[in-house]
Amino acid sequence: MLKQTDGIQYASSSILESVDFISHGFLSRIGGISKPPFASLNFDMRDGDAVENVKHSKAIAGRLFGFGASRLLTINQVHGSDVLAIDKPVKDVSGLSKTSADAIITNQVSLAIGVLTADCVPILLLDPVKNVVGVVHAGWRGTAKTVVQKAIETMVKQFGSDTKAILSAIGPSIGPCCYKVDEAVIKEFGVAEFIKKQDNAWMLDLKKANFSQMLNIGLLEKNISIEDFCTSCRNDIFFSYRKDGKVTGRQLNFIMMREKGKR
C-alpha cells in the first residue's frame, strides 16, 4: 500500500505493519531536493548527484522513521549472493558500508539496514520470534544466484530462525509487463513459471521468482506480502533504471527493529 507523510511517499507491507517493534518502508522518489535526473528523493551518488542532496534524503528518512544518519546502513551492492551478518553492536556504520554484498541480516536494535533500488527487487525479512531482520537486493543476477535463499539460510544457521516463522515483504520493482530480457538471462533460470514469451520477447517476473524461492526454502505463503507497483510503469513515483535511460537515482528500502515498547 502507498502512504504519504510530510510530502514523502512510500510503500508499506501490511504483514510487517502488524509487528509493533518494526519500522520499515519502501521509499519512493517523491519528497527530496535532488534535481533531474535524480529528482527528487535520491539516496545514491553513483551517477553524479551531489553529496548534500543524498544527505538531505537520509535526514528526511531518519526523521520520518526514527533513525539517525549514523544508524542507516547500506552496502556496496554487486548483484551477487553474499550476505553480511551483524550480531554485535555497531556504533558507526561507515566502515561496514563499504562491504560488497547484496543482503544484510542483523539481530541488533536501532540499526536501520537498507538496499537501494531502481528496478531490482527489494525484499525485507523479519523473524519476530528470534528478533532478527534482513534486507535483500535481488536483480536478475542475484535472483539467479538465489540471494534471498542465502539470506534466509543465514537467519536459520546463525540466528536460529525457523523458516515458518519468518515474515517477508517484496517491494516495488520492475514488473513482467516491462522487464524484457534476452536469451542469455533466460538460460540462467531455465524453464520456469516466472518466464513468459510475449511478442517474440522473453518477459521475466522477478518478484514471482523470488516469491517461489522463498516458498521453496520453507516460508509460508501467508507470511509473504507483495507490493504490485512496477517501477517502470510508475516511473512518476519510483526510480527506474530502464525507464530513466540508465542514469537515475535510487530509492531506499529499509527495515529496523526498535526496542520493544518504544516507538
Helices and strands as residue ranges (DSSP letters): E 2-5, E 8-11, H 14-17, E 22-27, H 51-65, G 69-71, E 72-73, E 83-86, G 96-98, E 103-106, E 112-117, E 121-127, E 132-138, H 140-144, H 147-159, G 163-165, E 167-170, E 180-181, H 183-189, E 195-198, E 201-204, H 206-217, G 221-223, E 224-226, E 251-257
